[in-house]
Each structure stands twice: as C-alpha cells, then as structure tokens.
Amino acid sequence: MRIIGFMAVVALFGATCVVAQGVHQEPRQTKADITTDYADGFSGGPDYWDVANLSSGETLNVRSEPGVGKQIVGALMIGDRVRNLGCKPVGSSRWCQIEAGLKQKFTGWVNGRYLREAAGPP
C-alpha cells in the first residue's frame, strides 16, 4: 500500500527519482542540465559589452578570428556597445566574439581586456 501511495505522489507532482531495493537516489545532473548566466569570462557573461580601456582617439580592432595577427574586419571606439557572442582563452588572453553595428551589423573577435559589462542593448 505504501508503494502505491508513493507512486501516486510521484505521478501527481511529476517528481523523478530512481528506487532500487528501497534506496532513493536523486537523478545525476549532467553538464547539459546546468544552465548558468553569470559573468565568468568564458562560457557565460553579460549579454552586452561596452568598449573600454582605450586611450582617447584609439580604436579597438575587430578581427576575423581570435588573435592579434588575424585579419581586421572592423574597428570600435571607446563607449561602443556590442553584443556578447561568447569568449574563450587564447594563450594568456581572453578573446570575445562580438556583434557590432546598429545599421550595418558585423561580427568578429576582440581582446577581452578592452571590454566591460554593459547594462543592456544599445
């Protein structure tokens, strides 16, 4: 009778559990089950970045791939707001893929040292 009552509770609340020989086990959490939205610098991060840490008159090169020697596909100025498409480590640097431009959108990679978290979309 207890088992039938337990199964009714499980069915009613949609709980998922594995019962084997009277031992209750929680389902294992896999990496795919974990969704995070925090600024860890690589896998998550903010939705938008502001270009920062440039001297007056300097521009930030946007590159086709992460790395200083890669083709330049655009340039950004201090204060420009860009969309975060994700970051990854390259050597000792953090490179972030971004989407920029209001009328003419383009994507590319910039060194993460020149980005700071932004409050929202441009």
HELIX and SHEET records of a PDB file:
HELIX    1   1 ARG A    2  PHE A   13  1                                  12    
HELIX    2   2 LYS A   31  ASP A   33  5                                   3    
HELIX    3   3 GLY A  112  TYR A  114  5                                   3    
SHEET    1   A 2 VAL A  18  ALA A  20  0                                        
SHEET    2   A 2 VAL A  23  GLN A  25 -1                                        
SHEET    1   B 5 PHE A 106  ASN A 111  0                                        
SHEET    2   B 5 SER A  93  ALA A 100 -1                                        
SHEET    3   B 5 ARG A  81  VAL A  90 -1                                        
SHEET    4   B 5 TYR A  48  VAL A  51 -1                                        
SHEET    5   B 5 LEU A 115  GLU A 117 -1                                        
SHEET    1   C 2 THR A  59  ARG A  63  0                                        
SHEET    2   C 2 ILE A  72  MET A  77 -1                                        
END                                                                             
